[in-house]
């Protein structure tokens, strides 16, 4: 397949993953309510995990991510991170103070934490992402570099747009918008924390049962 055709297909697949609702979406919207460029910073933090991960996949990391024990550990760690961030948002909301955009951390740090602790993000890269990396590598260093850059730009544009729209919403609608966004995002993070924990515990029980 020509490089241009591959990049078009890869970017379409990447966008389908980028726009899927998840913890990073919730934090991006919440952070954006306080700063117009917070979404871009979340994407930068995400890229600090994602781009090295793409490189690591070239050297066989995908096989490590498929190990059941690794998936369980990442799932439990991710659940704790999301629980901590969700509770932080709820606490600030109840105190009626302007909440830190990402549960007490900067948007960039939140982007790193949400990426490294998201088992579904890692599973996507161990399967769909690994296949795309392999195909990109077949086009040489240029093909891989363009794929990696294009994929991250999808994250940057999407998160940047979400964050800016959230900021504009707060400017137009005032404090009530911020309260509503904080409440919705807190619920979303707690939901995903429960989902991560449930799947990790299920995997752990399966491991114990098989041993």
Steps between C-alpha positions, in 0.01 A plus 500: 500500500641846412608712796234766438222241491629335816518832687143585400375164625709519817377850586138394450553208740684729742216753503250227587703426811573863586138617501370203701382631841729410788678635807719732295190654340354574843819657632551700180153653525543575871845651453383701201234667710782678682756562225461519120820303430458235769381244246817546297707444815310179573586386146867586554505288817326223310763522227781468754369149567364411158793582273758305706244218514485492119878473488497225763246303296760480224713299743232256613331679790162384368571148626560635851172693499312181412615326820200457731690599815613825339144581391371442855771720655439783253125475550524524879747790481277681251195451720681656797615800292149566370346451844743752647429755227124450518492537878714813469246657266210407729680642804567833330142511374357443847723772642374733227854599409650531156626149449841415374431400142623143531457400862797698629740441212589699192332405170835377366557270799139381475557410135799288600319330790181428306695346213741287702221377729235425237489126423274551198748745351779244543285216363416710192869556436585134566252394231376756247783742569769232473368399158510864384853545634612189314348623176648846551845348559470322165523848342824569682593772745305761304182294503523430872580864583209632294263248656610584855476874438164471325351287776613741770371799302156334504521498881623859509229636271219308672603576858587857410158554344316340794692707751444826314128435453470426871678825581267696271201333665615615842559854370148511356310320775702589810548310823203268454664353191819430695305331781304287253813401307685413820210283622464317169873442466533381859222245443667392175837446669344304785310288246817419309683430827235243587518350152878471510487345848227254401689377196829479690342305787331267253836438334665443838237247600548318172876487562449365853252245373740380235789465744 
